[in-house]
Amino acid sequence: MSKIYLIAGIGCGKAIFERITPPKGYSFVFLEWIEPEKNETFDQYCLRMVMGVAFEKNDVVLGVSLGGMVAQVLAQKYPQLRPVVVSSCVSVAEFSPFLCFVKRFSLHKIVPVRLFTSPLVASFLITGSVKKRHVESLKHLLCGMSKEYFRFMTEKVISFSSPLAKKDDVMRIQGSRDALFPEKTLITKAKIIKGATHLAVYTHGRAVSEVLAELLS
């Protein structure tokens, strides 16, 4: 049986994947976030995340948001892996106006880290809403990580350069209402989940599972 290695979004744990099911012939394996080391590059970090993992032919790495960026790096380092990029980007050209604003003025370097870990703020940034159901979802999905982790990761998101940016055959799943990487900015083709936000993998788990099975069939 082939494996699908799952990587969550920034600061999220395995709960974000609890509503999706693996296609026939596959099983899920969740990869945990680790703390960054001093002066570590993003590529080095990604490789350290999977240290000791023996990838096999036809295995898949599925990443959400920041996890999608990690998935692209791993697929470039391990050619036997097939990447599935969910609610993520392959180029800074796909950034929303908000992320472009953050990047231009380096706001990620000066904003207090506690804002990144606030379910209320995270809900607004990720879904564009502060409705109770969205905030409660973020409380459930976020996991505890250090200030160093969030500083490191926000810097990597803002400066991300995908090794697969020019490949049209990268498997992508995107919500039509994604507030961080809007559908209209995508530069490569993607399977669109209608009505889904940046949290498509959680709020529209059945639809994402169906698309995943289609992509891997």
Secondary structure, 3 states (H helix, E strand, C coil): CEEEEEECCCCECHHHHCCCCCCCCEEEEECCCCCCCCCCCHHHHHHHHCCCCCCCCCCEEEEECHHHHHHHHHHHHCCCCEEEEECCCCCHHHCCHHHHHHHHHCHHHCCCHHHHCCHHHHHHHHHCCCCHHHHHHHHHHECCCCHHHHHHHHHHHHCCCCCCCCCCCCEEEEECCCCCCCHHHCCCCCEEECCCCCCHHHHCHHHHHHHHHHHHC
